[in-house]
Amino acid sequence: MTFETGELTALVGTSGSGKTSLLDVISGRSTGVTTGVISYNGQQCTREMMRQKSSYVLQADRLLPTLTVRETLTYMAYLKLPGHFKPSDIDKK
């Protein structure tokens, strides 16, 4: 699979076909044993690199009804990123 910058990609399949498992591996969230190579801009990636460079929206809605999508993403970034990140750093991400 190849994902191009600026493209929106949808992963579609029946229940149990491995969509979430694949996304967990790509994003570095997988805790199981995996094989194969993931590369980013031609360089082989470590799990930590993938955690930093990728993300995906989980199936369960985690949106707060009073916030816009951007506000929700910013709020979640404040919760997840290390404390040394400034608001301007979070806006860039």
PDB file of N, CA, C and O in Angstrom, chain B, residues numbered from 101:
ATOM      1  N   MET B 101       0.839  -1.177   0.000  1.00  0.00           N
ATOM      2  CA  MET B 101       0.000   0.000   0.000  1.00  0.00           C
ATOM      3  C   MET B 101       0.880   1.235   0.000  1.00  0.00           C
ATOM      4  O   MET B 101       1.947   1.263   0.612  1.00  0.00           O
ATOM      5  N   THR B 102       0.420   2.225  -0.681  1.00  0.00           N
ATOM      6  CA  THR B 102       1.105   3.508  -0.680  1.00  0.00           C
ATOM      7  C   THR B 102       0.074   4.591  -0.396  1.00  0.00           C
ATOM      8  O   THR B 102      -0.996   4.620  -1.004  1.00  0.00           O
ATOM      9  N   PHE B 103       0.406   5.478   0.530  1.00  0.00           N
ATOM     10  CA  PHE B 103      -0.464   6.592   0.875  1.00  0.00           C
ATOM     11  C   PHE B 103       0.259   7.871   0.482  1.00  0.00           C
ATOM     12  O   PHE B 103       1.374   8.124   0.937  1.00  0.00           O
ATOM     13  N   GLU B 104      -0.365   8.666  -0.350  1.00  0.00           N
ATOM     14  CA  GLU B 104       0.248   9.893  -0.841  1.00  0.00           C
ATOM     15  C   GLU B 104      -0.146  11.086   0.024  1.00  0.00           C
ATOM     16  O   GLU B 104      -1.255  11.141   0.557  1.00  0.00           O
ATOM     17  N   THR B 105       0.766  12.032   0.155  1.00  0.00           N
ATOM     18  CA  THR B 105       0.507  13.253   0.898  1.00  0.00           C
ATOM     19  C   THR B 105      -0.683  13.977   0.288  1.00  0.00           C
ATOM     20  O   THR B 105      -0.785  14.114  -0.931  1.00  0.00           O
ATOM     21  N   GLY B 106      -1.581  14.437   1.150  1.00  0.00           N
ATOM     22  CA  GLY B 106      -2.739  15.189   0.698  1.00  0.00           C
ATOM     23  C   GLY B 106      -3.917  14.343   0.274  1.00  0.00           C
ATOM     24  O   GLY B 106      -4.977  14.879  -0.050  1.00  0.00           O
ATOM     25  N   GLU B 107      -3.754  13.032   0.271  1.00  0.00           N
ATOM     26  CA  GLU B 107      -4.861  12.147  -0.096  1.00  0.00           C
ATOM     27  C   GLU B 107      -5.601  11.690   1.147  1.00  0.00           C
ATOM     28  O   GLU B 107      -5.012  11.532   2.216  1.00  0.00           O
ATOM     29  N   LEU B 108      -6.877  11.483   0.997  1.00  0.00           N
ATOM     30  CA  LEU B 108      -7.704  10.897   2.040  1.00  0.00           C
ATOM     31  C   LEU B 108      -7.948   9.453   1.635  1.00  0.00           C
ATOM     32  O   LEU B 108      -8.416   9.183   0.529  1.00  0.00           O
ATOM     33  N   THR B 109      -7.630   8.525   2.528  1.00  0.00           N
ATOM     34  CA  THR B 109      -7.753   7.106   2.220  1.00  0.00           C
ATOM     35  C   THR B 109      -8.765   6.470   3.149  1.00  0.00           C
ATOM     36  O   THR B 109      -8.720   6.684   4.360  1.00  0.00           O
ATOM     37  N   ALA B 110      -9.673   5.694   2.598  1.00  0.00           N
ATOM     38  CA  ALA B 110     -10.655   4.955   3.394  1.00  0.00           C
ATOM     39  C   ALA B 110     -10.304   3.474   3.321  1.00  0.00           C
ATOM     40  O   ALA B 110     -10.032   2.942   2.245  1.00  0.00           O
ATOM     41  N   LEU B 111     -10.314   2.824   4.461  1.00  0.00           N
ATOM     42  CA  LEU B 111     -10.073   1.392   4.544  1.00  0.00           C
ATOM     43  C   LEU B 111     -11.416   0.735   4.832  1.00  0.00           C
ATOM     44  O   LEU B 111     -12.004   0.949   5.892  1.00  0.00           O
ATOM     45  N   VAL B 112     -11.896  -0.060   3.889  1.00  0.00           N
ATOM     46  CA  VAL B 112     -13.241  -0.622   3.968  1.00  0.00           C
ATOM     47  C   VAL B 112     -13.153  -2.140   3.945  1.00  0.00           C
ATOM     48  O   VAL B 112     -12.356  -2.714   3.203  1.00  0.00           O
ATOM     49  N   GLY B 113     -13.974  -2.782   4.759  1.00  0.00           N
ATOM     50  CA  GLY B 113     -14.021  -4.242   4.758  1.00  0.00           C
ATOM     51  C   GLY B 113     -15.068  -4.734   5.733  1.00  0.00           C
ATOM     52  O   GLY B 113     -15.610  -3.966   6.527  1.00  0.00           O
ATOM     53  N   THR B 114     -15.346  -6.024   5.662  1.00  0.00           N
ATOM     54  CA  THR B 114     -16.340  -6.609   6.555  1.00  0.00           C
ATOM     55  C   THR B 114     -15.806  -6.688   7.978  1.00  0.00           C
ATOM     56  O   THR B 114     -14.599  -6.596   8.204  1.00  0.00           O
ATOM     57  N   SER B 115     -16.699  -6.858   8.917  1.00  0.00           N
ATOM     58  CA  SER B 115     -16.325  -7.003  10.312  1.00  0.00           C
ATOM     59  C   SER B 115     -15.378  -8.191  10.470  1.00  0.00           C
ATOM     60  O   SER B 115     -15.648  -9.286   9.977  1.00  0.00           O
ATOM     61  N   GLY B 116     -14.269  -7.957  11.164  1.00  0.00           N
ATOM     62  CA  GLY B 116     -13.314  -9.032  11.404  1.00  0.00           C
ATOM     63  C   GLY B 116     -12.285  -9.233  10.307  1.00  0.00           C
ATOM     64  O   GLY B 116     -11.487 -10.167  10.375  1.00  0.00           O
ATOM     65  N   SER B 117     -12.291  -8.372   9.296  1.00  0.00           N
ATOM     66  CA  SER B 117     -11.361  -8.559   8.174  1.00  0.00           C
ATOM     67  C   SER B 117      -9.959  -8.016   8.443  1.00  0.00           C
ATOM     68  O   SER B 117      -9.055  -8.229   7.636  1.00  0.00           O
ATOM     69  N   GLY B 118      -9.764  -7.318   9.566  1.00  0.00           N
ATOM     70  CA  GLY B 118      -8.427  -6.854   9.935  1.00  0.00           C
ATOM     71  C   GLY B 118      -8.157  -5.379   9.722  1.00  0.00           C
ATOM     72  O   GLY B 118      -7.003  -4.954   9.764  1.00  0.00           O
ATOM     73  N   LYS B 119      -9.197  -4.589   9.496  1.00  0.00           N
ATOM     74  CA  LYS B 119      -9.010  -3.153   9.261  1.00  0.00           C
ATOM     75  C   LYS B 119      -8.340  -2.485  10.462  1.00  0.00           C
ATOM     76  O   LYS B 119      -7.342  -1.781  10.309  1.00  0.00           O
ATOM     77  N   THR B 120      -8.882  -2.704  11.633  1.00  0.00           N
ATOM     78  CA  THR B 120      -8.334  -2.082  12.837  1.00  0.00           C
ATOM     79  C   THR B 120      -6.946  -2.622  13.135  1.00  0.00           C
ATOM     80  O   THR B 120      -6.063  -1.866  13.542  1.00  0.00           O
ATOM     81  N   SER B 121      -6.742  -3.913  12.939  1.00  0.00           N
ATOM     82  CA  SER B 121      -5.413  -4.502  13.168  1.00  0.00           C
ATOM     83  C   SER B 121      -4.371  -3.857  12.264  1.00  0.00           C
ATOM     84  O   SER B 121      -3.274  -3.530  12.715  1.00  0.00           O
ATOM     85  N   LEU B 122      -4.707  -3.675  10.993  1.00  0.00           N
ATOM     86  CA  LEU B 122      -3.786  -3.031  10.058  1.00  0.00           C
ATOM     87  C   LEU B 122      -3.486  -1.601  10.499  1.00  0.00           C
ATOM     88  O   LEU B 122      -2.327  -1.187  10.508  1.00  0.00           O
ATOM     89  N   LEU B 123      -4.510  -0.852  10.862  1.00  0.00           N
ATOM     90  CA  LEU B 123      -4.301   0.528  11.302  1.00  0.00           C
ATOM     91  C   LEU B 123      -3.479   0.585  12.586  1.00  0.00           C
ATOM     92  O   LEU B 123      -2.656   1.486  12.753  1.00  0.00           O
ATOM     93  N   ASP B 124      -3.691  -0.361  13.488  1.00  0.00           N
ATOM     94  CA  ASP B 124      -2.893  -0.418  14.715  1.00  0.00           C
ATOM     95  C   ASP B 124      -1.417  -0.640  14.403  1.00  0.00           C
ATOM     96  O   ASP B 124      -0.551  -0.032  15.032  1.00  0.00           O
ATOM     97  N   VAL B 125      -1.128  -1.503  13.442  1.00  0.00           N
ATOM     98  CA  VAL B 125       0.264  -1.754  13.050  1.00  0.00           C
ATOM     99  C   VAL B 125       0.862  -0.511  12.399  1.00  0.00           C
ATOM    100  O   VAL B 125       1.962  -0.091  12.759  1.00  0.00           O
ATOM    101  N   ILE B 126       0.153   0.074  11.453  1.00  0.00           N
ATOM    102  CA  ILE B 126       0.659   1.251  10.742  1.00  0.00           C
ATOM    103  C   ILE B 126       0.919   2.405  11.705  1.00  0.00           C
ATOM    104  O   ILE B 126       1.921   3.108  11.573  1.00  0.00           O
ATOM    105  N   SER B 127       0.031   2.603  12.668  1.00  0.00           N
ATOM    106  CA  SER B 127       0.154   3.745  13.578  1.00  0.00           C
ATOM    107  C   SER B 127       1.060   3.480  14.773  1.00  0.00           C
ATOM    108  O   SER B 127       1.288   4.381  15.579  1.00  0.00           O
ATOM    109  N   GLY B 128       1.583   2.256  14.905  1.00  0.00           N
ATOM    110  CA  GLY B 128       2.450   1.938  16.032  1.00  0.00           C
ATOM    111  C   GLY B 128       1.695   1.617  17.302  1.00  0.00           C
ATOM    112  O   GLY B 128       2.298   1.549  18.373  1.00  0.00           O
ATOM    113  N   ARG B 129       0.395   1.418  17.212  1.00  0.00           N
ATOM    114  CA  ARG B 129      -0.422   1.117  18.387  1.00  0.00           C
ATOM    115  C   ARG B 129      -0.479  -0.372  18.702  1.00  0.00           C
ATOM    116  O   ARG B 129      -0.907  -0.758  19.790  1.00  0.00           O
ATOM    117  N   SER B 130      -0.054  -1.206  17.766  1.00  0.00           N
ATOM    118  CA  SER B 130      -0.140  -2.655  17.944  1.00  0.00           C
ATOM    119  C   SER B 130       0.809  -3.112  19.047  1.00  0.00           C
ATOM    120  O   SER B 130       1.959  -2.678  19.105  1.00  0.00           O
ATOM    121  N   THR B 131       0.323  -3.981  19.911  1.00  0.00           N
ATOM    122  CA  THR B 131       1.164  -4.512  20.984  1.00  0.00           C
ATOM    123  C   THR B 131       1.571  -5.953  20.714  1.00  0.00           C
ATOM    124  O   THR B 131       2.313  -6.542  21.500  1.00  0.00           O
ATOM    125  N   GLY B 132       1.104  -6.520  19.632  1.00  0.00           N
ATOM    126  CA  GLY B 132       1.417  -7.903  19.296  1.00  0.00           C
ATOM    127  C   GLY B 132       2.680  -8.020  18.461  1.00  0.00           C
ATOM    128  O   GLY B 132       3.328  -7.024  18.140  1.00  0.00           O
ATOM    129  N   VAL B 133       3.017  -9.251  18.117  1.00  0.00           N
ATOM    130  CA  VAL B 133       4.168  -9.524  17.269  1.00  0.00           C
ATOM    131  C   VAL B 133       3.764  -9.275  15.816  1.00  0.00           C
ATOM    132  O   VAL B 133       2.742  -9.784  15.356  1.00  0.00           O
ATOM    133  N   THR B 134       4.554  -8.504  15.109  1.00  0.00           N
ATOM    134  CA  THR B 134       4.273  -8.211  13.702  1.00  0.00           C
ATOM    135  C   THR B 134       5.533  -8.449  12.881  1.00  0.00           C
ATOM    136  O   THR B 134       6.645  -8.412  13.407  1.00  0.00           O
ATOM    137  N   THR B 135       5.352  -8.691  11.599  1.00  0.00           N
ATOM    138  CA  THR B 135       6.481  -8.830  10.686  1.00  0.00           C
ATOM    139  C   THR B 135       6.242  -7.924   9.492  1.00  0.00           C
ATOM    140  O   THR B 135       5.112  -7.514   9.226  1.00  0.00           O
ATOM    141  N   GLY B 136       7.301  -7.619   8.787  1.00  0.00           N
ATOM    142  CA  GLY B 136       7.191  -6.759   7.624  1.00  0.00           C
ATOM    143  C   GLY B 136       7.869  -5.426   7.867  1.00  0.00           C
ATOM    144  O   GLY B 136       8.436  -5.183   8.933  1.00  0.00           O
ATOM    145  N   VAL B 137       7.804  -4.582   6.881  1.00  0.00           N
ATOM    146  CA  VAL B 137       8.483  -3.292   6.933  1.00  0.00           C
ATOM    147  C   VAL B 137       7.485  -2.194   6.597  1.00  0.00           C
ATOM    148  O   VAL B 137       6.696  -2.323   5.661  1.00  0.00           O
ATOM    149  N   ILE B 138       7.525  -1.126   7.358  1.00  0.00           N
ATOM    150  CA  ILE B 138       6.760   0.077   7.049  1.00  0.00           C
ATOM    151  C   ILE B 138       7.783   1.162   6.782  1.00  0.00           C
ATOM    152  O   ILE B 138       8.699   1.370   7.578  1.00  0.00           O
ATOM    153  N   SER B 139       7.628   1.852   5.667  1.00  0.00           N
ATOM    154  CA  SER B 139       8.559   2.936   5.364  1.00  0.00           C
ATOM    155  C   SER B 139       7.787   4.236   5.201  1.00  0.00           C
ATOM    156  O   SER B 139       6.616   4.250   4.820  1.00  0.00           O
ATOM    157  N   TYR B 140       8.476   5.318   5.499  1.00  0.00           N
ATOM    158  CA  TYR B 140       7.906   6.661   5.410  1.00  0.00           C
ATOM    159  C   TYR B 140       8.888   7.496   4.610  1.00  0.00           C
ATOM    160  O   TYR B 140      10.035   7.669   5.023  1.00  0.00           O
ATOM    161  N   ASN B 141       8.455   8.014   3.473  1.00  0.00           N
ATOM    162  CA  ASN B 141       9.335   8.767   2.572  1.00  0.00           C
ATOM    163  C   ASN B 141      10.596   7.972   2.237  1.00  0.00           C
ATOM    164  O   ASN B 141      11.690   8.531   2.165  1.00  0.00           O
ATOM    165  N   GLY B 142      10.432   6.657   2.032  1.00  0.00           N
ATOM    166  CA  GLY B 142      11.539   5.801   1.624  1.00  0.00           C
ATOM    167  C   GLY B 142      12.427   5.297   2.739  1.00  0.00           C
ATOM    168  O   GLY B 142      13.348   4.524   2.475  1.00  0.00           O
ATOM    169  N   GLN B 143      12.191   5.703   3.976  1.00  0.00           N
ATOM    170  CA  GLN B 143      13.008   5.251   5.101  1.00  0.00           C
ATOM    171  C   GLN B 143      12.218   4.272   5.952  1.00  0.00           C
ATOM    172  O   GLN B 143      11.040   4.488   6.240  1.00  0.00           O
ATOM    173  N   GLN B 144      12.887   3.182   6.355  1.00  0.00           N
ATOM    174  CA  GLN B 144      12.238   2.206   7.218  1.00  0.00           C
ATOM    175  C   GLN B 144      11.933   2.855   8.565  1.00  0.00           C
ATOM    176  O   GLN B 144      12.778   3.543   9.139  1.00  0.00           O
ATOM    177  N   CYS B 145      10.728   2.632   9.059  1.00  0.00           N
ATOM    178  CA  CYS B 145      10.266   3.292  10.281  1.00  0.00           C
ATOM    179  C   CYS B 145      10.315   2.368  11.481  1.00  0.00           C
ATOM    180  O   CYS B 145      10.114   1.158  11.382  1.00  0.00           O
ATOM    181  N   THR B 146      10.588   2.981  12.609  1.00  0.00           N
ATOM    182  CA  THR B 146      10.451   2.285  13.879  1.00  0.00           C
ATOM    183  C   THR B 146       9.022   2.502  14.379  1.00  0.00           C
ATOM    184  O   THR B 146       8.284   3.341  13.860  1.00  0.00           O
ATOM    185  N   ARG B 147       8.660   1.742  15.378  1.00  0.00           N
ATOM    186  CA  ARG B 147       7.327   1.888  15.968  1.00  0.00           C
ATOM    187  C   ARG B 147       7.118   3.311  16.492  1.00  0.00           C
ATOM    188  O   ARG B 147       6.054   3.901  16.302  1.00  0.00           O
ATOM    189  N   GLU B 148       8.142   3.855  17.153  1.00  0.00           N
ATOM    190  CA  GLU B 148       8.024   5.202  17.717  1.00  0.00           C
ATOM    191  C   GLU B 148       7.849   6.250  16.614  1.00  0.00           C
ATOM    192  O   GLU B 148       7.075   7.194  16.772  1.00  0.00           O
ATOM    193  N   MET B 149       8.561   6.086  15.509  1.00  0.00           N
ATOM    194  CA  MET B 149       8.398   7.018  14.387  1.00  0.00           C
ATOM    195  C   MET B 149       6.970   6.988  13.869  1.00  0.00           C
ATOM    196  O   MET B 149       6.399   8.035  13.563  1.00  0.00           O
ATOM    197  N   MET B 150       6.390   5.802  13.769  1.00  0.00           N
ATOM    198  CA  MET B 150       5.022   5.692  13.268  1.00  0.00           C
ATOM    199  C   MET B 150       4.031   6.316  14.240  1.00  0.00           C
ATOM    200  O   MET B 150       3.036   6.908  13.824  1.00  0.00           O
ATOM    201  N   ARG B 151       4.299   6.184  15.523  1.00  0.00           N
ATOM    202  CA  ARG B 151       3.412   6.812  16.513  1.00  0.00           C
ATOM    203  C   ARG B 151       3.436   8.332  16.353  1.00  0.00           C
ATOM    204  O   ARG B 151       2.424   8.996  16.578  1.00  0.00           O
ATOM    205  N   GLN B 152       4.581   8.880  15.968  1.00  0.00           N
ATOM    206  CA  GLN B 152       4.713  10.325  15.801  1.00  0.00           C
ATOM    207  C   GLN B 152       4.157  10.815  14.470  1.00  0.00           C
ATOM    208  O   GLN B 152       3.638  11.929  14.398  1.00  0.00           O
ATOM    209  N   LYS B 153       4.254  10.013  13.418  1.00  0.00           N
ATOM    210  CA  LYS B 153       3.932  10.455  12.064  1.00  0.00           C
ATOM    211  C   LYS B 153       2.532  10.091  11.590  1.00  0.00           C
ATOM    212  O   LYS B 153       2.086  10.598  10.560  1.00  0.00           O
ATOM    213  N   SER B 154       1.831   9.232  12.310  1.00  0.00           N
ATOM    214  CA  SER B 154       0.541   8.766  11.802  1.00  0.00           C
ATOM    215  C   SER B 154      -0.527   8.823  12.882  1.00  0.00           C
ATOM    216  O   SER B 154      -0.240   8.892  14.077  1.00  0.00           O
ATOM    217  N   SER B 155      -1.756   8.791  12.422  1.00  0.00           N
ATOM    218  CA  SER B 155      -2.892   8.745  13.340  1.00  0.00           C
ATOM    219  C   SER B 155      -4.104   8.273  12.564  1.00  0.00           C
ATOM    220  O   SER B 155      -4.115   8.275  11.333  1.00  0.00           O
ATOM    221  N   TYR B 156      -5.111   7.873  13.295  1.00  0.00           N
ATOM    222  CA  TYR B 156      -6.377   7.548  12.651  1.00  0.00           C
ATOM    223  C   TYR B 156      -7.506   7.770  13.633  1.00  0.00           C
ATOM    224  O   TYR B 156      -7.308   7.789  14.848  1.00  0.00           O
ATOM    225  N   VAL B 157      -8.684   7.936  13.084  1.00  0.00           N
ATOM    226  CA  VAL B 157      -9.867   8.194  13.895  1.00  0.00           C
ATOM    227  C   VAL B 157     -10.500   6.859  14.255  1.00  0.00           C
ATOM    228  O   VAL B 157     -10.856   6.076  13.374  1.00  0.00           O
ATOM    229  N   LEU B 158     -10.639   6.602  15.541  1.00  0.00           N
ATOM    230  CA  LEU B 158     -11.235   5.355  15.997  1.00  0.00           C
ATOM    231  C   LEU B 158     -12.719   5.318  15.683  1.00  0.00           C
ATOM    232  O   LEU B 158     -13.353   6.353  15.476  1.00  0.00           O
ATOM    233  N   GLN B 159     -13.252   4.135  15.652  1.00  0.00           N
ATOM    234  CA  GLN B 159     -14.660   3.949  15.308  1.00  0.00           C
ATOM    235  C   GLN B 159     -15.593   4.629  16.302  1.00  0.00           C
ATOM    236  O   GLN B 159     -16.590   5.231  15.904  1.00  0.00           O
ATOM    237  N   ALA B 160     -15.281   4.540  17.577  1.00  0.00           N
ATOM    238  CA  ALA B 160     -16.144   5.128  18.604  1.00  0.00           C
ATOM    239  C   ALA B 160     -16.026   6.654  18.560  1.00  0.00           C
ATOM    240  O   ALA B 160     -14.921   7.195  18.516  1.00  0.00           O
ATOM    241  N   ASP B 161     -17.147   7.329  18.573  1.00  0.00           N
ATOM    242  CA  ASP B 161     -17.142   8.790  18.579  1.00  0.00           C
ATOM    243  C   ASP B 161     -16.606   9.302  19.903  1.00  0.00           C
ATOM    244  O   ASP B 161     -17.037   8.866  20.971  1.00  0.00           O
ATOM    245  N   ARG B 162     -15.676  10.217  19.826  1.00  0.00           N
ATOM    246  CA  ARG B 162     -15.128  10.834  21.021  1.00  0.00           C
ATOM    247  C   ARG B 162     -15.251  12.356  20.937  1.00  0.00           C
ATOM    248  O   ARG B 162     -14.507  13.099  21.577  1.00  0.00           O
ATOM    249  N   LEU B 163     -16.201  12.784  20.138  1.00  0.00           N
ATOM    250  CA  LEU B 163     -16.378  14.213  19.950  1.00  0.00           C
ATOM    251  C   LEU B 163     -17.232  14.801  21.065  1.00  0.00           C
ATOM    252  O   LEU B 163     -18.218  14.207  21.500  1.00  0.00           O
ATOM    253  N   LEU B 164     -16.834  15.959  21.505  1.00  0.00           N
ATOM    254  CA  LEU B 164     -17.629  16.685  22.487  1.00  0.00           C
ATOM    255  C   LEU B 164     -18.625  17.541  21.717  1.00  0.00           C
ATOM    256  O   LEU B 164     -18.227  18.266  20.806  1.00  0.00           O
ATOM    257  N   PRO B 165     -19.892  17.477  22.052  1.00  0.00           N
ATOM    258  CA  PRO B 165     -20.917  18.130  21.237  1.00  0.00           C
ATOM    259  C   PRO B 165     -20.802  19.648  21.161  1.00  0.00           C
ATOM    260  O   PRO B 165     -21.352  20.258  20.244  1.00  0.00           O
ATOM    261  N   THR B 166     -20.104  20.264  22.098  1.00  0.00           N
ATOM    262  CA  THR B 166     -20.007  21.726  22.095  1.00  0.00           C
ATOM    263  C   THR B 166     -18.765  22.240  21.372  1.00  0.00           C
ATOM    264  O   THR B 166     -18.592  23.451  21.237  1.00  0.00           O
ATOM    265  N   LEU B 167     -17.890  21.333  20.902  1.00  0.00           N
ATOM    266  CA  LEU B 167     -16.657  21.746  20.239  1.00  0.00           C
ATOM    267  C   LEU B 167     -16.706  21.434  18.749  1.00  0.00           C
ATOM    268  O   LEU B 167     -17.360  20.485  18.316  1.00  0.00           O
ATOM    269  N   THR B 168     -15.999  22.255  17.974  1.00  0.00           N
ATOM    270  CA  THR B 168     -15.831  21.939  16.557  1.00  0.00           C
ATOM    271  C   THR B 168     -14.829  20.785  16.444  1.00  0.00           C
ATOM    272  O   THR B 168     -14.199  20.412  17.434  1.00  0.00           O
ATOM    273  N   VAL B 169     -14.683  20.227  15.253  1.00  0.00           N
ATOM    274  CA  VAL B 169     -13.708  19.150  15.054  1.00  0.00           C
ATOM    275  C   VAL B 169     -12.306  19.658  15.357  1.00  0.00           C
ATOM    276  O   VAL B 169     -11.529  18.971  16.021  1.00  0.00           O
ATOM    277  N   ARG B 170     -11.971  20.861  14.876  1.00  0.00           N
ATOM    278  CA  ARG B 170     -10.643  21.429  15.141  1.00  0.00           C
ATOM    279  C   ARG B 170     -10.417  21.612  16.638  1.00  0.00           C
ATOM    280  O   ARG B 170      -9.348  21.276  17.147  1.00  0.00           O
ATOM    281  N   GLU B 171     -11.403  22.137  17.342  1.00  0.00           N
ATOM    282  CA  GLU B 171     -11.274  22.329  18.789  1.00  0.00           C
ATOM    283  C   GLU B 171     -11.101  20.987  19.497  1.00  0.00           C
ATOM    284  O   GLU B 171     -10.327  20.880  20.448  1.00  0.00           O
ATOM    285  N   THR B 172     -11.812  19.980  19.042  1.00  0.00           N
ATOM    286  CA  THR B 172     -11.684  18.649  19.637  1.00  0.00           C
ATOM    287  C   THR B 172     -10.278  18.103  19.421  1.00  0.00           C
ATOM    288  O   THR B 172      -9.676  17.567  20.351  1.00  0.00           O
ATOM    289  N   LEU B 173      -9.746  18.232  18.204  1.00  0.00           N
ATOM    290  CA  LEU B 173      -8.396  17.744  17.922  1.00  0.00           C
ATOM    291  C   LEU B 173      -7.353  18.489  18.751  1.00  0.00           C
ATOM    292  O   LEU B 173      -6.412  17.880  19.260  1.00  0.00           O
ATOM    293  N   THR B 174      -7.518  19.792  18.885  1.00  0.00           N
ATOM    294  CA  THR B 174      -6.595  20.581  19.701  1.00  0.00           C
ATOM    295  C   THR B 174      -6.673  20.153  21.159  1.00  0.00           C
ATOM    296  O   THR B 174      -5.645  19.997  21.817  1.00  0.00           O
ATOM    297  N   TYR B 175      -7.866  19.966  21.659  1.00  0.00           N
ATOM    298  CA  TYR B 175      -8.064  19.529  23.040  1.00  0.00           C
ATOM    299  C   TYR B 175      -7.411  18.168  23.274  1.00  0.00           C
ATOM    300  O   TYR B 175      -6.720  17.973  24.274  1.00  0.00           O
ATOM    301  N   MET B 176      -7.628  17.231  22.357  1.00  0.00           N
ATOM    302  CA  MET B 176      -7.033  15.900  22.493  1.00  0.00           C
ATOM    303  C   MET B 176      -5.507  15.976  22.435  1.00  0.00           C
ATOM    304  O   MET B 176      -4.820  15.235  23.137  1.00  0.00           O
ATOM    305  N   ALA B 177      -4.978  16.872  21.597  1.00  0.00           N
ATOM    306  CA  ALA B 177      -3.524  17.046  21.519  1.00  0.00           C
ATOM    307  C   ALA B 177      -2.971  17.523  22.856  1.00  0.00           C
ATOM    308  O   ALA B 177      -1.929  17.044  23.302  1.00  0.00           O
ATOM    309  N   TYR B 178      -3.659  18.463  23.499  1.00  0.00           N
ATOM    310  CA  TYR B 178      -3.231  18.923  24.823  1.00  0.00           C
ATOM    311  C   TYR B 178      -3.184  17.763  25.817  1.00  0.00           C
ATOM    312  O   TYR B 178      -2.291  17.697  26.662  1.00  0.00           O
ATOM    313  N   LEU B 179      -4.143  16.856  25.713  1.00  0.00           N
ATOM    314  CA  LEU B 179      -4.195  15.730  26.641  1.00  0.00           C
ATOM    315  C   LEU B 179      -3.120  14.687  26.356  1.00  0.00           C
ATOM    316  O   LEU B 179      -2.603  14.064  27.283  1.00  0.00           O
ATOM    317  N   LYS B 180      -2.781  14.493  25.094  1.00  0.00           N
ATOM    318  CA  LYS B 180      -1.893  13.392  24.697  1.00  0.00           C
ATOM    319  C   LYS B 180      -0.424  13.775  24.563  1.00  0.00           C
ATOM    320  O   LYS B 180       0.449  12.956  24.849  1.00  0.00           O
ATOM    321  N   LEU B 181      -0.134  14.999  24.134  1.00  0.00           N
ATOM    322  CA  LEU B 181       1.248  15.382  23.869  1.00  0.00           C
ATOM    323  C   LEU B 181       1.982  15.713  25.163  1.00  0.00           C
ATOM    324  O   LEU B 181       1.361  16.125  26.143  1.00  0.00           O
ATOM    325  N   PRO B 182       3.314  15.532  25.170  1.00  0.00           N
ATOM    326  CA  PRO B 182       4.093  15.887  26.361  1.00  0.00           C
ATOM    327  C   PRO B 182       3.914  17.354  26.717  1.00  0.00           C
ATOM    328  O   PRO B 182       3.602  18.178  25.857  1.00  0.00           O
ATOM    329  N   GLY B 183       4.109  17.670  27.974  1.00  0.00           N
ATOM    330  CA  GLY B 183       3.851  19.011  28.494  1.00  0.00           C
ATOM    331  C   GLY B 183       4.686  20.121  27.894  1.00  0.00           C
ATOM    332  O   GLY B 183       4.306  21.288  27.984  1.00  0.00           O
ATOM    333  N   HIS B 184       5.835  19.784  27.272  1.00  0.00           N
ATOM    334  CA  HIS B 184       6.687  20.845  26.729  1.00  0.00           C
ATOM    335  C   HIS B 184       6.153  21.443  25.434  1.00  0.00           C
ATOM    336  O   HIS B 184       6.703  22.434  24.952  1.00  0.00           O
ATOM    337  N   PHE B 185       5.097  20.871  24.855  1.00  0.00           N
ATOM    338  CA  PHE B 185       4.515  21.432  23.637  1.00  0.00           C
ATOM    339  C   PHE B 185       3.750  22.705  23.968  1.00  0.00           C
ATOM    340  O   PHE B 185       2.964  22.746  24.914  1.00  0.00           O
ATOM    341  N   LYS B 186       3.997  23.750  23.166  1.00  0.00           N
ATOM    342  CA  LYS B 186       3.293  25.024  23.326  1.00  0.00           C
ATOM    343  C   LYS B 186       2.044  25.008  22.451  1.00  0.00           C
ATOM    344  O   LYS B 186       1.969  24.224  21.504  1.00  0.00           O
ATOM    345  N   PRO B 187       1.060  25.860  22.749  1.00  0.00           N
ATOM    346  CA  PRO B 187      -0.134  25.926  21.891  1.00  0.00           C
ATOM    347  C   PRO B 187       0.205  26.135  20.417  1.00  0.00           C
ATOM    348  O   PRO B 187      -0.453  25.565  19.547  1.00  0.00           O
ATOM    349  N   SER B 188       1.230  26.951  20.124  1.00  0.00           N
ATOM    350  CA  SER B 188       1.601  27.182  18.720  1.00  0.00           C
ATOM    351  C   SER B 188       2.152  25.905  18.081  1.00  0.00           C
ATOM    352  O   SER B 188       1.952  25.676  16.888  1.00  0.00           O
ATOM    353  N   ASP B 189       2.850  25.064  18.871  1.00  0.00           N
ATOM    354  CA  ASP B 189       3.347  23.780  18.360  1.00  0.00           C
ATOM    355  C   ASP B 189       2.182  22.860  18.027  1.00  0.00           C
ATOM    356  O   ASP B 189       2.189  22.179  17.001  1.00  0.00           O
ATOM    357  N   ILE B 190       1.191  22.847  18.894  1.00  0.00           N
ATOM    358  CA  ILE B 190       0.031  21.973  18.693  1.00  0.00           C
ATOM    359  C   ILE B 190      -0.753  22.410  17.462  1.00  0.00           C
ATOM    360  O   ILE B 190      -1.220  21.566  16.698  1.00  0.00           O
ATOM    361  N   ASP B 191      -0.902  23.714  17.260  1.00  0.00           N
ATOM    362  CA  ASP B 191      -1.615  24.210  16.079  1.00  0.00           C
ATOM    363  C   ASP B 191      -0.920  23.788  14.789  1.00  0.00           C
ATOM    364  O   ASP B 191      -1.585  23.534  13.785  1.00  0.00           O
ATOM    365  N   LYS B 192       0.427  23.711  14.804  1.00  0.00           N
ATOM    366  CA  LYS B 192       1.185  23.303  13.621  1.00  0.00           C
ATOM    367  C   LYS B 192       0.982  21.833  13.306  1.00  0.00           C
ATOM    368  O   LYS B 192       1.005  21.444  12.138  1.00  0.00           O
ATOM    369  N   LYS B 193       0.783  21.013  14.322  1.00  0.00           N
ATOM    370  CA  LYS B 193       0.616  19.579  14.117  1.00  0.00           C
ATOM    371  C   LYS B 193      -0.735  19.309  13.534  1.00  0.00           C
ATOM    372  O   LYS B 193      -1.080  18.155  13.282  1.00  0.00           O
TER     373      LYS B 193
END
